[in-house]
Amino acid sequence: MQNQTIIQFFHWYYNEEQNLWTKVAVEAPRLKEIGITSVWLPPAYKSNNAAYDVGYAVYDLFDLGEFDQKGAVHTKYGTKDEYINAINALHDNGVCVLADIVFNHKAGGDELEKVKVRTVNPDNRNEFTSDVFEIEAWTRFTFPGRKGKYSEFIWDHLCFSGVDWAEDLKETAIYSIQNYLGEGFEKVPSTELGNYDYLMFNDIDYRNRAVIDELKYWGEWLVETTKIDGFRLDAVKHINPDFIIEWLDHLNEKYNREFFVVAEDWNVVDIEGQLEYIDITGGRTQIFDSLLHHNFYLASQEVNQFDMRTIFDKTLVQIKPELAVTFVDNHDSQPLQALESYVEFWFRPLAYAMILLREQGIPCLFFPDLYGGIYDDKNKEGQDVHIDLAVLPELEPMCKIRTAAAYGLQRDYFDHGNCVGWTREGDEEHENSGLAVLLSTGDEGFKEMEIGEKFAGKTFIDALGYREQEVIVDENGRAEFHCNAGGVSVWILKTN
């Protein structure tokens, strides 16, 4: 069986002339060829700023670039027809598609409503800081451009637990909506800031049964309209997990299948929150290993001062590898973003080796590392910013090596603070499989490692081309492998 490999096929600053859905369709054969098994596409539905928004300021879930709403028919990425064509192109190449699902909030309401609210302490959302008073808020969503097609459901203030803008007061705050659904915010997995149910915009309230039923219906509509294969769930620590469980179980039961699901439960402090979420949801979803990403970021910053023997300590891929989706970076960790923690370029090939060529976890590549990207804009201080996201030349060959050779028994050699490695013994199903990986965050590295007696007398070469010498495995299945200072080498069987 082929190893699974996901790619996040977008980034925050995507600005190429070719719209993203068209690029997906064009690139589908290449993605298949390098070993990608699933593509995570960005939110495809209409956002508050239709043509420019990355997709997370959700306005209309039923508008996939079909209706003239919020300033355009198309989204930042293209039209509904182009989206479905992209999905079909991936399917034609045997690649699965993951849809990005944003269930925490909605933005860009169509009409104002008078709403009873109380302000809350932003540092402790369980603490009210006012008596009940009335504001005007953009809490009514009528979707006039769609005119009831696909769904006639109207969202109003009873669908939300909080907002962050009072139109009549022209003031920003966290306003807890007061209605029959309950006092304060819902109970959610995250207890950061007291209760982290409220994140942004109009916070969806899952104590309203009509909301749950509408989103279950929307899930059916999305699956039947687009034929997607799974989901990436955004910001799950801010969402009532009972709803997530019910929504996933409903779709799995209706279509008699097990959709692939990976949830974003961002945590770079400790593993306990992610383990608790897995327990609460009964392991229904994979989880992005944000703790491993954070370790990569720290290692890239600290260079040879970081102890590489600890790179996997207290990460999801170490403790619960069967549910871990590993990644180097994503759109939220990019420069200038709220969770900025971008892994330094020198370390990125080392990090990718650690997620692509090991047994544990399902790796997720990041679009700029395969395609690059350039971004020119101003930061919050009004200063000009130029961001050059360079292609990693090591990434494509490592993807192909994962598909061809990263199988079999794994032996780890994490026994030095700067130089670590591992071997894979290969298996009978994949001809010429097996490999050895060595990387160093300090000086030139070398290490004797066992790769298996079946390779006795065989010759290995550095597939990345950084080391010119050839390595011959001894009669005990061992050999001394090398890598450059601050680099990585991937040793594979020489076949000609």
Buried (B, 14 or more C-beta within 10 A) or exposed (E): EEBBBBBBBBBBBBEEEEBBBBBBBEBBBEBBEBBBBBBBBBBBBBBBBBBEBBBBBBBBBBBBBBBBBBEBBBBBBBBBEBBBBBBBBBBEBEBBBBBBBBBBBBBBBBEBBEBBBBBBEBEEBBEBEEEEBEBBBBBBBBBEBBEEEBBEBBBBBBBBBBBBBBBEEEEEBBBBBBBEBEEBBBEBBBEBBBBBBBBBBBBBBBBBEEBBEBBBBBBEBBBEBBEBBBBBBBBBBBBBBBBBBBBBEBBBEEEEEEBBBBBBBBBBEEBEBBBBBBEBBEEBBBBBBBBBBBBBBBBBEEBBEBBBEBBBEEBBBBBBBEBBBBBBBBBBBBBBBEBEBBBEEEBBBBBBBBBBBBBBBBBBBBBBBBBEBEBEEEEEEEEEEEBEBEEBEBBBBBBBBBBBBBBBBBBEBBEBBBBBBBBBBBEEEBEEBBBBBBBBBBEEBEBEBBBBEEBBEBBBBBBBEBBEEEBEBBEEBBBEBBBBEBBBBBBBBBEE
